[in-house]
């Protein structure tokens, strides 16, 4: 009976090893991409900081415009959901 168990364990190892190796490689790739994404975000934040310091008035105008757009969109969404239908 031990030979059947040993052969079954060997078969499982034979099929599991490539899967384990592929999973480990994927984990390494994901970690590498996370680090690259973190660096890209840091670069974008640094560039945004530079642009805000160079053009403070334009930055303020853009922020106000974006806030107004979000406010209008939220007001429209809330106004539409709160609207009542006329009774018949």
KOLKOLDO-168563 format. One record per residue (C-alpha): residue number from 0; y negated, z negated, x negated. Coordinates in nm, 3 decimals. Layout:
+-----+---------+---------+---------+
|   k |   north |      up |    east |
+-----+---------+---------+---------+
| NUM |       Y |       Z |       X |
...
+-----+---------+---------+---------+
% end
This chain:
+-----+---------+---------+---------+
|   k |   north |      up |    east |
+-----+---------+---------+---------+
|   0 |   0.000 |   0.000 |   0.000 |
|   1 |  -0.235 |  -0.062 |  -0.290 |
|   2 |  -0.213 |   0.303 |  -0.398 |
|   3 |  -0.339 |   0.413 |  -0.056 |
|   4 |  -0.627 |   0.167 |  -0.082 |
|   5 |  -0.707 |   0.278 |  -0.435 |
|   6 |  -0.699 |   0.645 |  -0.343 |
|   7 |  -0.922 |   0.580 |  -0.041 |
|   8 |  -1.167 |   0.386 |  -0.258 |
|   9 |  -1.168 |   0.670 |  -0.513 |
|  10 |  -1.236 |   0.924 |  -0.237 |
|  11 |  -1.524 |   0.717 |  -0.108 |
|  12 |  -1.670 |   0.687 |  -0.460 |
|  13 |  -1.630 |   1.061 |  -0.509 |
|  14 |  -1.836 |   1.140 |  -0.200 |
|  15 |  -2.079 |   0.849 |  -0.222 |
|  16 |  -2.191 |   0.906 |  -0.582 |
|  17 |  -2.380 |   1.234 |  -0.520 |
|  18 |  -2.543 |   1.084 |  -0.212 |
|  19 |  -2.650 |   0.774 |  -0.405 |
|  20 |  -2.789 |   0.989 |  -0.686 |
|  21 |  -2.983 |   1.205 |  -0.438 |
|  22 |  -3.127 |   0.898 |  -0.265 |
|  23 |  -3.238 |   0.749 |  -0.597 |
|  24 |  -3.402 |   1.077 |  -0.697 |
|  25 |  -3.583 |   1.093 |  -0.363 |
|  26 |  -3.705 |   0.736 |  -0.408 |
|  27 |  -3.841 |   0.826 |  -0.753 |
|  28 |  -4.015 |   1.132 |  -0.606 |
|  29 |  -4.170 |   0.926 |  -0.326 |
|  30 |  -4.297 |   0.666 |  -0.572 |
|  31 |  -4.447 |   0.941 |  -0.786 |
|  32 |  -4.620 |   1.094 |  -0.483 |
|  33 |  -4.753 |   0.755 |  -0.372 |
|  34 |  -4.909 |   0.703 |  -0.714 |
|  35 |  -5.058 |   1.054 |  -0.703 |
|  36 |  -5.195 |   0.986 |  -0.354 |
|  37 |  -5.346 |   0.658 |  -0.468 |
|  38 |  -5.521 |   0.836 |  -0.755 |
|  39 |  -5.649 |   1.106 |  -0.520 |
|  40 |  -5.792 |   0.843 |  -0.284 |
|  41 |  -5.959 |   0.660 |  -0.573 |
|  42 |  -6.114 |   0.988 |  -0.690 |
|  43 |  -6.237 |   1.069 |  -0.340 |
|  44 |  -6.393 |   0.724 |  -0.300 |
|  45 |  -6.564 |   0.754 |  -0.639 |
|  46 |  -6.699 |   1.099 |  -0.549 |
|  47 |  -6.821 |   0.976 |  -0.209 |
|  48 |  -6.999 |   0.686 |  -0.379 |
|  49 |  -7.174 |   0.923 |  -0.618 |
|  50 |  -7.281 |   1.154 |  -0.335 |
|  51 |  -7.416 |   0.864 |  -0.125 |
|  52 |  -7.618 |   0.740 |  -0.420 |
|  53 |  -7.756 |   1.089 |  -0.489 |
|  54 |  -7.842 |   1.169 |  -0.126 |
|  55 |  -7.893 |   0.844 |   0.070 |
|  56 |  -8.097 |   1.003 |   0.350 |
|  57 |  -7.842 |   1.276 |   0.414 |
|  58 |  -7.562 |   1.019 |   0.406 |
|  59 |  -7.742 |   0.808 |   0.663 |
|  60 |  -7.796 |   1.112 |   0.886 |
|  61 |  -7.433 |   1.217 |   0.865 |
|  62 |  -7.316 |   0.862 |   0.942 |
|  63 |  -7.549 |   0.845 |   1.244 |
|  64 |  -7.430 |   1.182 |   1.373 |
|  65 |  -7.065 |   1.085 |   1.339 |
|  66 |  -7.133 |   0.754 |   1.515 |
|  67 |  -7.310 |   0.935 |   1.798 |
|  68 |  -7.021 |   1.178 |   1.839 |
|  69 |  -6.766 |   0.896 |   1.850 |
|  70 |  -6.984 |   0.705 |   2.094 |
|  71 |  -7.013 |   1.006 |   2.324 |
|  72 |  -6.639 |   1.073 |   2.305 |
|  73 |  -6.553 |   0.711 |   2.384 |
|  74 |  -6.810 |   0.698 |   2.662 |
|  75 |  -6.672 |   1.018 |   2.812 |
|  76 |  -6.313 |   0.890 |   2.790 |
|  77 |  -6.398 |   0.554 |   2.945 |
|  78 |  -6.617 |   0.713 |   3.208 |
|  79 |  -6.345 |   0.956 |   3.309 |
|  80 |  -6.073 |   0.690 |   3.330 |
|  81 |  -6.292 |   0.456 |   3.531 |
|  82 |  -6.399 |   0.721 |   3.781 |
|  83 |  -6.276 |   0.669 |   4.135 |
|  84 |  -6.169 |   0.942 |   4.369 |
|  85 |  -6.364 |   0.981 |   4.691 |
|  86 |  -6.170 |   0.860 |   4.992 |
|  87 |  -6.080 |   1.104 |   5.265 |
+-----+---------+---------+---------+
% end
